[in-house]
Amino acid sequence: MNKTLIAIGACLACVGAAQAQSTVTLAGLMDAYAGSMRMAGDAGRRAVVGSGGMTTSWIGFSGTEDLGGGLKASFKITSFLQTDTGTPGRFTNDPFFSRDASVGLSGAFGAAQLGRGIAPNFLPSILFNPFGDSFTFSPLILHKNVGLFNGTGWAATTPSDTGWNNQITYTTPKFGGLIGNLHYQFGEQTGSNDNRKNVGLNAIFQQGPIGLTAYYERDQISNPISALLTAGTPARPDTRKDWMLGGSYDAGFVKGYLTYGQGKSDVTSLESKTVQVGASAPIGAGQLLASVARTELNNTVGQPTRTTATVGYDYFLSKRTDLYANLMNDRLTSYKNGTSLGVGMRHRF
């Protein structure tokens, strides 16, 4: 840890020199909240000061160099952190630069990146729900990307994290309001599993008040620690497929969101179906937010259903700083309901 911090300090010291040759930016976001939390199936209620109520906190560097002829080189190295404790990463054993660690080239052809970066599922998910990338209060993100670690056995329906290691990403030029991304993650496995990999793509369309999106993933490798995805008893290599369609419409006085997606395991035949409806409305200097997500699990004992609903208000003190308050209810078949309340602050720099 100390060596890593020393390395970051050295990078900071070099920013001035680097700027003489290229554009280098230090940026980040800090988000903390105080709340009373209880998810479906929890044994009791917890009073907390937590990190990332609306956005996971992060810090890092990015830069570009103009190579001439419209060609640019770029890099990103960014790290998640927990504002409440100062701990690096999103959770124990999360790699230090798990948000981004990549180099790339961009030009008239589009853009290509090598390294760790976002997975195909992430941009469509956060852009098409009113709570964005909140891993604490967004019903859609909670269902797709966050398991319930409380004995209920509820797992995230998107199997391989919001970021992929060892990947090549190609981003198309923008055609009207449409842009697409192709993702390929090398599995880096040996023996009979040497052909295991992750592949995926997404598309995002934005024209006037209308937004549309879609993504598809075929996952055989887990992240952020690259290993085989497994399922069944005894565990054996699995292939999981998931996809989502989404749309939004901004009428000015209100913006509506709708998504529908499915996921399926080849080994267990476990299938998830998730629908999310949301809305945001400008009120004063902020926005009123509301969203509900419902997920049905098929081909498993009890055919459980989870429903999560959140309402909140996000008040902007400036373009960089906002205050928020969220109330959430979480329900899961055969388990006691949970209700959570959080009030927090988010600052970008």
C-alpha positions as CSV (number, residue, x, y, z in Angstrom):
1,M,0.0,0.0,0.0
2,N,2.8,2.5,1.0
3,K,4.7,1.7,-2.2
4,T,1.5,2.4,-4.2
5,L,1.0,5.7,-2.5
6,I,4.6,6.7,-3.1
7,A,4.2,5.8,-6.8
8,I,1.1,8.1,-7.0
9,G,3.0,10.9,-5.3
10,A,5.8,10.5,-7.9
11,C,3.2,10.7,-10.7
12,L,1.8,13.9,-9.2
13,A,5.3,15.4,-9.1
14,C,5.7,14.6,-12.8
15,V,2.4,16.1,-13.9
16,G,4.0,19.5,-14.6
17,A,6.7,18.0,-16.8
18,A,4.2,15.7,-18.6
19,Q,2.0,18.7,-19.5
20,A,4.8,20.2,-21.6
21,Q,4.3,17.3,-24.0
22,S,0.7,16.3,-23.6
23,T,-2.5,17.0,-21.6
24,V,-2.6,15.2,-18.3
25,T,-5.5,15.6,-15.9
26,L,-5.9,14.6,-12.2
27,A,-9.6,14.1,-11.4
28,G,-11.9,12.3,-9.1
29,L,-15.1,12.2,-7.1
30,M,-15.8,11.8,-3.4
31,D,-19.2,10.6,-2.1
32,A,-20.2,9.8,1.4
33,Y,-23.6,9.3,3.2
34,A,-25.0,8.7,6.6
35,G,-27.9,6.2,6.8
36,S,-29.9,3.5,8.3
37,M,-29.7,0.4,6.1
38,R,-31.6,-2.9,5.9
39,M,-31.8,-5.0,2.7
40,A,-34.2,-7.8,2.1
41,G,-33.2,-10.8,4.2
42,D,-30.9,-8.9,6.6
43,A,-30.9,-10.0,10.2
44,G,-31.1,-6.5,11.5
45,R,-30.7,-2.8,10.8
46,R,-27.3,-1.0,10.5
47,A,-26.6,2.7,11.2
48,V,-23.7,3.6,8.9
49,V,-21.5,6.3,7.4
50,G,-20.9,4.8,4.0
51,S,-19.1,5.5,0.8
52,G,-20.7,5.9,-2.7
53,G,-24.3,6.6,-1.9
54,M,-24.8,7.9,-5.5
55,T,-21.5,7.3,-7.2
56,T,-18.5,5.1,-6.2
57,S,-15.7,7.4,-5.1
58,W,-12.6,7.4,-7.3
59,I,-9.3,9.3,-8.1
60,G,-6.9,9.0,-10.9
61,F,-5.1,10.4,-14.0
62,S,-5.9,10.5,-17.7
63,G,-4.0,12.1,-20.5
64,T,-3.8,12.6,-24.3
65,E,-1.1,13.3,-26.8
66,D,-1.8,14.8,-30.2
67,L,0.2,12.7,-32.7
68,G,-0.9,14.8,-35.7
69,G,-3.2,14.0,-38.6
70,G,-6.1,13.6,-36.3
71,L,-4.5,10.8,-34.3
72,K,-4.3,10.9,-30.5
73,A,-2.7,8.6,-27.9
74,S,-4.4,8.4,-24.5
75,F,-4.0,6.7,-21.1
76,K,-6.2,6.2,-18.0
77,I,-5.2,5.0,-14.5
78,T,-7.9,5.5,-11.9
79,S,-8.6,3.9,-8.6
80,F,-11.8,3.4,-6.6
81,L,-11.7,4.3,-2.9
82,Q,-14.0,4.1,0.1
83,T,-14.6,7.6,1.5
84,D,-15.8,6.4,4.9
85,T,-12.5,4.5,5.8
86,G,-10.0,5.7,3.3
87,T,-9.6,2.1,2.0
88,P,-8.6,1.7,-1.6
89,G,-10.9,-0.3,-3.9
90,R,-14.6,-1.1,-3.8
91,F,-14.1,-4.1,-1.5
92,T,-11.5,-6.3,0.0
93,N,-9.0,-7.6,-2.7
94,D,-10.2,-5.2,-5.3
95,P,-7.2,-4.3,-7.5
96,F,-5.9,-0.8,-6.8
97,F,-6.5,0.6,-10.3
98,S,-9.7,-1.4,-10.9
99,R,-11.6,1.5,-12.4
100,D,-9.3,2.1,-15.3
101,A,-5.8,1.0,-16.4
102,S,-5.5,1.4,-20.2
103,V,-3.8,2.9,-23.2
104,G,-5.4,3.8,-26.5
105,L,-5.4,5.5,-29.9
106,S,-8.3,7.5,-31.4
107,G,-8.9,9.2,-34.7
108,A,-11.3,9.3,-37.6
109,F,-11.6,5.5,-37.4
110,G,-13.0,5.7,-33.8
111,A,-11.0,4.6,-30.8
112,A,-9.2,1.5,-29.5
113,Q,-8.1,0.7,-26.0
114,L,-6.0,-2.0,-24.3
115,G,-6.1,-2.9,-20.6
116,R,-8.8,-2.8,-18.0
117,G,-11.9,-0.7,-18.6
118,I,-15.7,-0.8,-18.4
119,A,-17.6,-3.9,-19.4
120,P,-20.4,-3.8,-22.1
121,N,-23.2,-3.8,-19.5
122,F,-22.1,-0.8,-17.5
123,L,-22.8,2.3,-19.7
124,P,-26.3,1.2,-20.8
125,S,-27.2,0.4,-17.2
126,I,-26.1,3.6,-15.6
127,L,-27.4,5.9,-18.4
128,F,-30.9,4.4,-18.5
129,N,-31.9,4.6,-14.9
130,P,-32.5,7.8,-12.8
131,F,-30.0,6.8,-10.0
132,G,-27.1,6.4,-12.5
133,D,-24.2,4.3,-11.1
134,S,-25.4,4.2,-7.5
135,F,-24.5,0.7,-6.1
136,T,-26.3,1.7,-2.9
137,F,-29.7,3.0,-4.0
138,S,-30.2,2.3,-7.7
139,P,-32.7,-0.6,-8.0
140,L,-31.4,-1.6,-11.5
141,I,-27.7,-1.6,-10.4
142,L,-28.5,-3.5,-7.2
143,H,-30.2,-6.2,-9.1
144,K,-27.7,-6.5,-12.0
145,N,-24.4,-5.9,-10.2
146,V,-24.7,-6.4,-6.4
147,G,-25.3,-9.6,-4.6
148,L,-27.0,-9.9,-1.2
149,F,-24.3,-11.3,1.1
150,N,-26.7,-12.1,3.9
151,G,-27.5,-15.8,3.5
152,T,-30.3,-15.3,1.0
153,G,-28.2,-16.7,-1.9
154,W,-29.2,-13.8,-4.1
155,A,-26.4,-13.1,-6.7
156,A,-25.9,-10.3,-9.2
157,T,-27.6,-11.2,-12.5
158,T,-24.7,-9.7,-14.5
159,P,-22.0,-12.3,-13.9
160,S,-18.7,-10.6,-14.6
161,D,-18.4,-7.2,-12.9
162,T,-18.8,-3.7,-14.4
163,G,-15.2,-3.7,-15.7
164,W,-13.1,-6.3,-17.6
165,N,-9.4,-7.0,-17.4
166,N,-7.1,-7.9,-20.3
167,Q,-9.5,-6.5,-22.9
168,I,-9.5,-4.8,-26.3
169,T,-12.2,-2.3,-26.7
170,Y,-13.2,-0.6,-30.0
171,T,-15.5,2.4,-30.1
172,T,-17.0,3.5,-33.4
173,P,-17.2,7.0,-34.6
174,K,-20.4,8.7,-33.9
175,F,-23.0,8.3,-36.6
176,G,-25.7,10.9,-36.0
177,G,-26.7,10.1,-32.4
178,L,-25.5,6.5,-32.5
179,I,-22.2,5.1,-31.0
180,G,-21.2,1.5,-30.5
181,N,-18.6,-0.4,-28.5
182,L,-17.1,-3.8,-29.1
183,H,-15.4,-5.7,-26.2
184,Y,-13.1,-8.7,-26.1
185,Q,-11.5,-10.0,-22.9
186,F,-8.7,-12.6,-23.2
187,G,-9.2,-15.3,-20.6
188,E,-5.5,-16.0,-20.2
189,Q,-6.3,-19.6,-19.1
190,T,-4.2,-22.7,-19.9
191,G,-4.9,-26.3,-20.9
192,S,-8.4,-27.3,-21.9
193,N,-9.7,-23.9,-20.9
194,D,-7.3,-21.8,-23.0
195,N,-10.2,-20.7,-25.3
196,R,-12.3,-19.3,-22.5
197,K,-13.0,-15.5,-22.9
198,N,-15.5,-12.8,-22.5
199,V,-17.1,-11.0,-25.5
200,G,-19.7,-8.3,-25.7
201,L,-21.0,-5.2,-27.4
202,N,-23.3,-2.3,-26.7
203,A,-24.9,0.6,-28.6
204,I,-26.2,3.9,-27.4
205,F,-28.4,6.3,-29.4
206,Q,-29.2,9.9,-28.3
207,Q,-31.1,12.3,-30.5
208,G,-33.1,15.2,-29.0
209,P,-35.3,13.9,-26.2
210,I,-35.0,10.2,-27.2
211,G,-32.5,7.8,-25.9
212,L,-32.1,4.1,-26.8
213,T,-29.6,1.4,-25.8
214,A,-28.8,-2.3,-26.0
215,Y,-26.0,-4.6,-24.8
216,Y,-25.1,-8.2,-25.0
217,E,-22.4,-10.2,-23.1
218,R,-21.2,-13.8,-23.3
219,D,-19.1,-14.4,-20.2
220,Q,-16.7,-17.2,-19.3
221,I,-14.2,-15.3,-17.1
222,S,-14.9,-13.6,-13.8
223,N,-13.6,-10.1,-12.8
224,P,-11.9,-8.2,-11.3
225,I,-9.8,-11.2,-10.4
226,S,-9.5,-13.1,-13.7
227,A,-10.6,-16.7,-13.2
228,L,-13.0,-19.2,-14.8
229,L,-16.7,-18.6,-14.2
230,T,-18.0,-21.7,-12.6
231,A,-21.4,-23.1,-11.6
232,G,-23.0,-26.3,-10.4
233,T,-22.0,-29.0,-7.8
234,P,-19.3,-30.0,-8.3
235,A,-18.3,-26.6,-9.8
236,R,-17.5,-26.7,-13.5
237,P,-16.7,-24.0,-16.1
238,D,-19.8,-22.0,-17.1
239,T,-20.9,-19.8,-19.9
240,R,-23.4,-17.1,-19.0
241,K,-25.2,-14.8,-21.4
242,D,-27.0,-11.6,-20.5
243,W,-28.5,-8.7,-22.5
244,M,-30.6,-5.6,-21.9
245,L,-32.7,-3.2,-24.0
246,G,-33.4,0.3,-22.7
247,G,-35.1,3.6,-23.6
248,S,-35.6,7.1,-22.2
249,Y,-37.7,10.1,-23.2
250,D,-37.1,13.6,-21.9
251,A,-40.3,15.7,-22.0
252,G,-38.7,18.6,-20.1
253,F,-40.8,18.5,-17.0
254,V,-40.1,14.8,-16.6
255,K,-37.7,12.2,-18.0
256,G,-38.8,8.6,-18.2
257,Y,-36.7,5.4,-18.2
258,L,-37.5,1.8,-19.2
259,T,-35.2,-1.2,-19.3
260,Y,-35.7,-5.0,-19.8
261,G,-33.0,-7.6,-19.7
262,Q,-32.3,-11.3,-19.3
263,G,-29.5,-13.5,-18.1
264,K,-28.9,-17.3,-18.3
265,S,-26.3,-19.9,-17.1
266,D,-25.5,-22.8,-19.4
267,V,-24.6,-25.1,-16.6
268,T,-27.5,-24.6,-14.2
269,S,-30.1,-23.2,-16.7
270,L,-30.8,-20.5,-14.1
271,E,-32.5,-17.6,-15.9
272,S,-33.2,-14.1,-14.7
273,K,-35.6,-11.5,-16.1
274,T,-35.3,-7.9,-14.9
275,V,-37.6,-4.9,-15.8
276,Q,-36.9,-1.4,-14.5
277,V,-39.1,1.7,-14.7
278,G,-37.9,5.1,-13.6
279,A,-38.4,8.9,-13.8
280,S,-36.6,12.1,-12.9
281,A,-38.2,15.5,-12.7
282,P,-36.5,18.9,-12.2
283,I,-37.7,20.6,-9.0
284,G,-36.0,23.8,-7.8
285,A,-32.2,23.5,-7.9
286,G,-32.4,19.7,-8.0
287,Q,-34.2,16.6,-9.3
288,L,-36.8,14.3,-7.8
289,L,-35.8,10.7,-8.6
290,A,-37.9,7.5,-8.6
291,S,-37.2,3.9,-9.8
292,V,-38.4,0.4,-9.3
293,A,-36.8,-2.9,-10.5
294,R,-38.3,-6.4,-10.5
295,T,-36.3,-9.5,-11.1
296,E,-37.7,-13.0,-11.5
297,L,-35.5,-16.1,-11.2
298,N,-36.6,-19.2,-13.2
299,N,-35.4,-22.8,-13.1
300,T,-34.5,-22.7,-9.4
301,V,-36.1,-23.7,-6.2
302,G,-39.0,-21.5,-5.2
303,Q,-38.8,-19.3,-8.3
304,P,-37.9,-16.2,-6.2
305,T,-38.8,-12.7,-7.1
306,R,-37.1,-9.5,-5.9
307,T,-38.6,-6.0,-6.1
308,T,-36.7,-2.9,-5.1
309,A,-38.1,0.7,-5.2
310,T,-36.3,4.0,-4.4
311,V,-37.4,7.6,-4.3
312,G,-34.9,10.4,-3.7
313,Y,-34.0,14.1,-4.2
314,D,-30.7,15.3,-5.6
315,Y,-30.0,19.0,-4.8
316,F,-27.1,20.8,-6.6
317,L,-25.2,23.4,-4.6
318,S,-23.0,23.9,-7.8
319,K,-22.1,22.1,-10.9
320,R,-19.6,20.1,-8.9
321,T,-21.3,19.5,-5.5
322,D,-24.7,18.1,-4.7
323,L,-26.6,16.8,-1.6
324,Y,-29.0,13.9,-1.8
325,A,-31.5,12.0,0.2
326,N,-32.9,8.5,-0.7
327,L,-35.5,6.1,0.7
328,M,-35.5,2.5,-0.5
329,N,-37.6,-0.6,0.0
330,D,-36.3,-4.0,-0.9
331,R,-38.4,-7.2,-1.1
332,L,-37.4,-10.8,-1.8
333,T,-39.6,-13.9,-1.8
334,S,-39.6,-15.8,1.5
335,Y,-37.5,-13.2,3.3
336,K,-38.3,-10.2,5.5
337,N,-38.5,-6.9,3.7
338,G,-35.8,-4.2,4.2
339,T,-36.1,-0.4,4.2
340,S,-33.1,1.9,3.9
341,L,-32.6,5.7,4.2
342,G,-29.5,7.7,3.4
343,V,-28.5,11.3,3.2
344,G,-25.2,12.3,1.6
345,M,-22.9,14.6,-0.3
346,R,-21.1,14.2,-3.6
347,H,-18.2,16.4,-4.9
348,R,-16.4,16.2,-8.2
349,F,-12.9,17.6,-8.8
